[in-house]
Amino acid sequence: MTDYTDLVDRYLATWNEADPAARAAKVAALWAADGTYTDPLADVAGHEGVAAVIAGARDMFPGHEFRPRPGVDGHHGVVRFGWDLVPDGGTESTVSGFDVAVLDADGRIRTVLGFLDKVPAPG
């Protein structure tokens, strides 16, 4: 589980990275070149697509950070984990969900399927 926990920590650190160039480097290090990300709001492929989705989330929720929920679970190159998007210094999540990541033979992310459990009401 340690390898999967490390992967989740690096994944969420990528989502939390404020600097676009550093974020792009983290995406490139973590994801396969043709990796995909799909959730109810996005369906993208490649490093640029993934980085754009992350930038969009950061723009939509400034002053927030992604935090892992306990209980990373994985086997056979597939990992599932929950996360919360929390205002800096806060404890109550604004958004929460879980992701399922499929890794390639090199341990890089090939696919992420994201699910949203809690979203803010439109307004």
Buried (B, 14 or more C-beta within 10 A) or exposed (E): EEEBBEBBEEBBBBBBBEEEEEBBBBBBEBBBEEBBBBBEEBEBBBBEBBBBBBBEBBEEBEEBBBBBBEEBEBEEEEBBBBBBBBBEEEEEBBBBBBBBBBBBEEEBBBBBBBEEEEEEEEE
